[in-house]
């Protein structure tokens, strides 16, 4: 994966040559994420979403899409101990099951960002060092002196949203009107798979769609990793 270092000494990278994959609802796979004004001050929420811009979450490979989407289906071992066999005595679906209708209600779409689009590599130490300097005052309010990968992978989304907001404001070109950064390149918390948060004003070309089947290798690999059962 090629890298371009810009004046601010952040690292920008292009999307994969064949584009990225989006896992979405079959009827409308391109649902961009935006948080509410109330959620903007909270630590939760999607990692790179903002109030003023929409974000589309994608991954380089199918398994990256599944790893992100199926994470809520996981059940902690301690929780299984607490639940015991109570679920088997009821008509409710047991924990750790992926319902068949989840598969039929979703679809994979491969999209191609413009070749000139560049994404902020937040896993690169040079990027983190520069962002620590550029966002010094804002990070101090979050109790952060210097950004690390732990902050990128952490649960305080106020920190990662600061990075998104900074990235959106960066401009280039003779008149400083052209967008410099078109999204965020980051590693998933689940297996460190490569993911992409694409800003909503980036034109995406739909290249192909792929139905999801229970026997899908990527789906089964993630299900096994999470100890899930596909119904």
Secondary structure, DSSP 8 states (H G I E B T S, - for coil): --EEE-TT--EEE---TT-EEEEEETTB----B---TTGGGSS-S-TT--SSS-EEEEESSHHHHHHHHSGGG---HHHHHHHTTTGGGSSS--TTEE-HHHHHTEEEEEEEE-TT--EEETTSHHHHHHHHHHTHHHHHHTT-SS--HHHHHSS-HHHHHHHHHHHHH-EESTTS-EES--EEEEE-TTTT-EEEEEETTS-EEEEEEEE--TT-HHHHHHHHHTT-EE-
